[in-house]
Amino acid sequence: MQLNVNMMKFDRWHKRICKQIVLN
């Protein structure tokens, strides 16, 4: 369960980074 939560957080963080790269 904890691992799944960490994956969700990582996925959210990764999408945010991708958005910043695209905007820049």
N, CA, C and O atoms as CSV, one atom per row, in Angstrom:
chain,resi,resn,atom,element,x,y,z
A,1,MET,N,N,0.844,-1.198,0.000
A,1,MET,CA,C,0.000,0.000,0.000
A,1,MET,C,C,0.882,1.253,0.000
A,1,MET,O,O,0.671,2.167,-0.797
A,2,GLN,N,N,1.845,1.286,0.876
A,2,GLN,CA,C,2.734,2.442,0.960
A,2,GLN,C,C,3.476,2.648,-0.351
A,2,GLN,O,O,3.653,3.779,-0.803
A,3,LEU,N,N,3.909,1.548,-0.957
A,3,LEU,CA,C,4.647,1.641,-2.219
A,3,LEU,C,C,3.766,2.277,-3.291
A,3,LEU,O,O,4.229,3.106,-4.075
A,4,ASN,N,N,2.510,1.889,-3.319
A,4,ASN,CA,C,1.578,2.439,-4.302
A,4,ASN,C,C,1.433,3.952,-4.120
A,4,ASN,O,O,1.399,4.695,-5.101
A,5,VAL,N,N,1.347,4.404,-2.878
A,5,VAL,CA,C,1.220,5.841,-2.602
A,5,VAL,C,C,2.462,6.571,-3.099
A,5,VAL,O,O,2.367,7.650,-3.684
A,6,ASN,N,N,3.619,5.977,-2.864
A,6,ASN,CA,C,4.860,6.604,-3.324
A,6,ASN,C,C,4.893,6.704,-4.843
A,6,ASN,O,O,5.368,7.698,-5.392
A,7,MET,N,N,4.399,5.694,-5.510
A,7,MET,CA,C,4.367,5.718,-6.975
A,7,MET,C,C,3.447,6.835,-7.464
A,7,MET,O,O,3.758,7.519,-8.440
A,8,MET,N,N,2.335,7.014,-6.796
A,8,MET,CA,C,1.405,8.083,-7.182
A,8,MET,C,C,2.058,9.446,-7.005
A,8,MET,O,O,1.926,10.318,-7.863
A,9,LYS,N,N,2.760,9.629,-5.896
A,9,LYS,CA,C,3.444,10.903,-5.656
A,9,LYS,C,C,4.511,11.129,-6.715
A,9,LYS,O,O,4.649,12.236,-7.236
A,10,PHE,N,N,5.257,10.094,-7.032
A,10,PHE,CA,C,6.312,10.211,-8.036
A,10,PHE,C,C,5.712,10.553,-9.394
A,10,PHE,O,O,6.248,11.390,-10.121
A,11,ASP,N,N,4.605,9.910,-9.735
A,11,ASP,CA,C,3.948,10.160,-11.025
A,11,ASP,C,C,3.501,11.617,-11.112
A,11,ASP,O,O,3.681,12.271,-12.138
A,12,ARG,N,N,2.921,12.113,-10.029
A,12,ARG,CA,C,2.457,13.502,-10.005
A,12,ARG,C,C,3.640,14.447,-10.173
A,12,ARG,O,O,3.570,15.402,-10.947
A,13,TRP,N,N,4.731,14.182,-9.444
A,13,TRP,CA,C,5.930,15.010,-9.521
A,13,TRP,C,C,6.530,14.958,-10.924
A,13,TRP,O,O,6.956,15.982,-11.459
A,14,HIS,N,N,6.562,13.783,-11.511
A,14,HIS,CA,C,7.125,13.613,-12.852
A,14,HIS,C,C,6.314,14.395,-13.876
A,14,HIS,O,O,6.892,15.035,-14.755
A,15,LYS,N,N,4.997,14.356,-13.783
A,15,LYS,CA,C,4.142,15.107,-14.723
A,15,LYS,C,C,4.394,16.603,-14.577
A,15,LYS,O,O,4.431,17.331,-15.570
A,16,ARG,N,N,4.568,17.063,-13.337
A,16,ARG,CA,C,4.814,18.481,-13.099
A,16,ARG,C,C,6.117,18.905,-13.763
A,16,ARG,O,O,6.181,19.960,-14.394
A,17,ILE,N,N,7.156,18.084,-13.621
A,17,ILE,CA,C,8.453,18.379,-14.241
A,17,ILE,C,C,8.308,18.424,-15.759
A,17,ILE,O,O,8.858,19.313,-16.409
A,18,CYS,N,N,7.580,17.483,-16.317
A,18,CYS,CA,C,7.387,17.446,-17.776
A,18,CYS,C,C,6.671,18.704,-18.243
A,18,CYS,O,O,7.018,19.260,-19.285
A,19,LYS,N,N,5.681,19.160,-17.490
A,19,LYS,CA,C,4.943,20.368,-17.871
A,19,LYS,C,C,5.883,21.568,-17.873
A,19,LYS,O,O,5.835,22.385,-18.792
A,20,GLN,N,N,6.726,21.686,-16.873
A,20,GLN,CA,C,7.651,22.816,-16.800
A,20,GLN,C,C,8.607,22.799,-17.980
A,20,GLN,O,O,8.909,23.845,-18.554
A,21,ILE,N,N,9.085,21.616,-18.342
A,21,ILE,CA,C,10.014,21.496,-19.472
A,21,ILE,C,C,9.312,21.924,-20.763
A,21,ILE,O,O,9.888,22.641,-21.581
A,22,VAL,N,N,8.080,21.484,-20.936
A,22,VAL,CA,C,7.329,21.838,-22.151
A,22,VAL,C,C,7.096,23.350,-22.199
A,22,VAL,O,O,7.241,23.969,-23.254
A,23,LEU,N,N,6.736,23.942,-21.061
A,23,LEU,CA,C,6.478,25.385,-21.032
A,23,LEU,C,C,7.750,26.168,-21.317
A,23,LEU,O,O,7.713,27.211,-21.970
A,24,ASN,N,N,8.854,25.672,-20.833
A,24,ASN,CA,C,10.122,26.366,-21.062
A,24,ASN,C,C,10.642,26.033,-22.450
A,24,ASN,O,O,11.703,26.517,-22.844
